[in-house]
Amino acid sequence: MLKVGIIGVTGYAGEALIGILLKHPEVRIVSLSAKIEEPQLIEEIFPKFKNRISLICAEPNIKEINAKCDLLFLALPHTVSMQIVPKLLSGKKKVIDLSADYRLKDARIYEKFYGMKHKDKIHLKQAIYGLPELYRNKIKTANFVANPGCYPTCAILALAPLVALNLVDLDSIIIDAKSGVTGAGRKIAEGFLFSEINDDFKAYKINTHQHMPEINQVLSKFAGKKIDVTFVPHLLPLNRGIFETIYVKKSKGKSQNLTHLYKKFYNKEPFVRIKEEGVYPGLKDVVGTNFCDIGIKDCGEKIIIVVTIDNLLKGASGQAAQNMNIMYKFPEMMGLL
């Protein structure tokens, strides 16, 4: 039985992780911790877990955590994980980090978008980017996985077949993205109050969002040249879900049956579902699941891709559990259906 702990369990991603891991037949949760005023039973924080798990959530004690756990999930705010990861890895623990601290390989870009110098450049180089559909072989042998962001998961899976096969003009990529409010994390801020969000819809961080360089980094590696997408995120007045509509021009002289191409590219991927031609996904198709649904429209000289995921599952905790399954050679869908 794999003994796991969650650090940062009181956020949305941590809460979702508990639910997933409680269903997993090969896993036992043995440690729950977070920044918290005083220790509390997890069922007092999340009443839905009453009679399902009885553990106390307290401030992280790394020595105790290392003594109890084989694997740690870090569901911490950005800039916090890099203070804890070295202590866990030095204790010979495997780590899956759900924050952005180890996704960007260039520390200068991290500082630009997250406003802080990176404090752990050694492990930054070692972290494996945890998008299973593209990096499964590296994840299999990894001790440390940087779980992707929600917007990048959507965008990269939608664009990877076209970019990898050189079918599109790489300078023409426009990503129109929308997220539910839980994508911002569990925090008190005026902009996330119900009365501010309800009956409204707005763009934010236009072409400056911190997930943009993550998308550029992965797609550039697949293209073999630098890519700089146009990325416009929006806030939906919904709890959860990511919906992206992506526009791109075809390369000259390139023509393919796109639906067939995508089905072939993702043929062996259990969590990517390609819609039939002329059918496009909605949020209700994926919310509450670990699936990524993709629909493709060939518009002659242009291609339009519609892609959806649940930001808390395939965009965070579900993908983290999928990475765990790969790392420990469990069936990849175990605990996620």
N, C-alpha and C positions, 0 to 999 in steps of 0.2 A: 504493500500500500504506500503510495507516494504521499509524503507529509508536506503540506504546503502552508504558507502564510501569506497574508495580504497586508501590506503597509499602505495606509491611506484609505482604509476600508469605508470611511463615512461618506465619501463622495458617490456620485452616480455610478461611476465605473466600478468602484469597490463593491457597492451594493449589488450590481449586476453580476459581478464575479462570484459572490457568495451563492447566488441562485444557480449559476451554472455548475459550480464545483460540488454543490450538494447533490446534484443529479449524477455526478461522475462516479462510476463504480470502482475506479482504481485510485481515487483521491480521498484523502482525509484532511480537512482544514484543522490545523493545530495552533495557529497563531493569528490574531487579528489586532491591528494597532492603527493608531491615527493620532493626529494632533487633537487632543481632547482635554477638557478642563479637569475631569476626574474619571477614573475607570468606571465603565458601565457594561452591563451585559448587552450583547449585540441585539438581543430581542427587545431591549428597552429603546434602542436607537431605531431599529427596524422591526416593529411588532409582527410583521409577516413571517419572521423567522422563528417565532415562538414554537417550541416543541420540535423544531427542526435542527437547531444548533444552539448549544449553550456554552458560549465562550465569552470571556471578558475582553472588551476592547480597551486598551490603555495606550499611553505614550510608548513609542517604539523603544525597546531595550535590545540593542543589537546583539549583545552577548547571549541573552536568552533566546532570541529569535534564531541565531545561528545554531544554538544547541538543539532546538526543536525541529527545524525545518530542513527539507531537502531542496525545495524550490520556493523562491519568493516572487510574488507579483507586487510591483510598485505602482500604485494608483495615486501617485502624488502630484501636486502642482508642478508645473515647469519650473526649473532652476533649483528644485529641492532634491530630486533624485540623485544628481551628481555628487551630493554630499554624503549619500548613504551607500551607493553602489560599491565603491571601493572596499568598504568594510564588510560587505556581504561576499564579494568575490574573493577577498583575502581569506574568508572563512570557508572557502571551497564550496560555496552554494551556487546553484544555478539561479539566474535572475531573468525575469521578463519585465521590462520597464515600459509602462504605458504612457509616460510623459514624453516630451519632445527632446529631452536632454541629450540623447545619444543617436538621434536620427540623422542630423546634419553632420557630415564628415568634416566640413570646413568650419573650424572654430570661429573664424572671423564672421562668417555668415550667421552663425548661431548668436554671436554677440550683437550683430546688427538687428536681428529680428526679435530677440528675447531680452535685450538690454542688460546682459550680464556676461562677463568673461567666463569661458568654460573652465571649470576647476579640475577636470579629470580627463585630460587629453589622451592619456595612455589607454584607458578603456573606451574612449570615444572611437579610437582606431579599431578596437577589437570587436565592437558591437556588431551583430548581424542584423540587418534590416529585415524585420519579420513579416514580410508579405508572402505568405506560403505559395501562392500561385506562381511566383517568379523566383523565389529564393529557397525553395523547399530543401534542396540538397545541402545548402549551408546551414539551414536551421536544424537539420537532423543531427549534426555534430556540435551544435552551439552550446556554450555555457551561459551566454549572455545575449539576449535578444532585445532589440529596440522595436517595440510595437509601433506600427505606422499610425499616422493621424487619420481621422475620419474622412475629411475632404480628399487627402491624397489617395487613400484606398480606393475611393470611387473613381477618381480621375485617372489614376495609373492603370487600373484594371480596364477601364473603358478605352484607353488610348494605346496600351502596350502592343496589341496585335498590329495596329497600323504603323506605329513607330518602328517596331522591330523588323517589319517587312518593307520599310521604306516606301509606304504607299501614299504618304501625305506630305504637304508643304509644312515643314516643321516651324516655320515662322508665322503660321496662320492660326495657331491653336487658341481658341477662346473658350473659357470654362465659365459657364453661368451656374453658380452653385447656391443651394439653399439648405439651411440646417435648422432643426428643431432647437429649442432653447437649452436642452440638456447638454448640447455640445459645448456650452460655455462653462460647464461645471456647476457644482452646487455652491453658490455663493450669494451673498446679499449685495445687490447693486441696483441702483435706481433704474437703469436701462433694462433690467430683467424682471421688474415687478409686473404682476399680471395686468395692472391697469395701463402700463406702458406698452406692453406687447400685444395684448388682445386687440383684435380688429385693426391691426397694423401690419405692414410688410415693408422692409427697408434693406437697402444695401449698406455694407460697412466695410472698412479697411480695403477699399477698392485698389486692387493691384499692389497692396502692401501687406496682405495677410501672411502670418507666420508659416502657414502651410504651403505657400507658393514655392519657396525654395526647395522644399521637400519633393514636390512634384517635379520641379525642374531637375533636381539631382538624379532621380531615378530614370526619368525619361531620357535625359542626356546620356546616361550610361548605355541605355539600350540603343540610342540613335548613333552613338559614336561621335557626337558633336554637341555643342552647347545648345540647349533649348531654353527659351524664356517665354513661358505661356502668359496669356492675359487671363487674370483670375479675378472674378467679381463674386464675393460671397454675399448672401442675404440671410436675414433672420426671419424664419417662419414663426407664426404664432401657434406653434405646436410643441408638444413635449419632446418628440424624438423623430429621427429620420433625416437622411441626406438625399437630396434630389439634385442631380446635375444634368444640365443640357450642354453638350459640348459641340462646338462648330469648328470644322477644319476643312481646308481646301485639299483636293487630291493632287498628288504629284502628276505632272504632265505625262500622258501616255500610259498611266496605270489604271487598270480596270479589273475588278474582282467581284464575285458574288459575296458581298460582305457578310451576310448572315451565315453562309456556309463557312467562310473564313473564320469567323469568331467561334462557331461551334467546333471547328477542327482545332483551333488554338487552345480552347478551354475544355477539350473533350474529356480529359481525365480529372477535371477539377470539381470536387463534390459540392463546393459552395458558390460556383458561378453558374448562373442560368441565363441562357441566351434566348430571347423572345423570338418567335417566328416573324417573318417579314411582315411589316405593317402593324406589328403589335409592340406596345411600349409599356414599361413598368410604371407602377404607381407606388406610393409609400406604403399603402396597406398590403402590398404584395410582400414586403420585406420586414416591416416593423415587427419586432418580437422574434426575429430569426437571425441566423448568421449568413444568410444568402446575399449575394450581390446579383441583381438582375439588370440585364443590358438589352436595349433595343437599338437597332441601327437603321438609319434612313439614308439611302443613296440618292443624292439630289443632283446627279450629273457631275458637275465640277466640284461640288461640295459634299461633305458627309456630316450628318447630324447624329449624335449618339445621346441616348437618354439612359441614365444609370442611377440606381437607387440602392441604398443600404440602410440598416439601422445603425445610427452613430454610436450607440452604446454596446452593440454586439459586434457585427463585422467591422465597425469602426473603432472598437476598443476592446471590451472584455471578451466577446466571443472569439475575436481573432487571437487574443492572448491565449485563450484556452485551446484554440486550434494549434497554435505554436507549441504549447505544452504537449499536446498529443503527438506532434511530430518529433519533438525532442526526446520523448520517452517511448516512442514506438507503439503508442496506443492507436487504435483505429481513429482516423482523423475526425470522424463525425461524432465520436463518443462524447456524451454529455451535452451535445449541441443540437440535438433533435427533440 
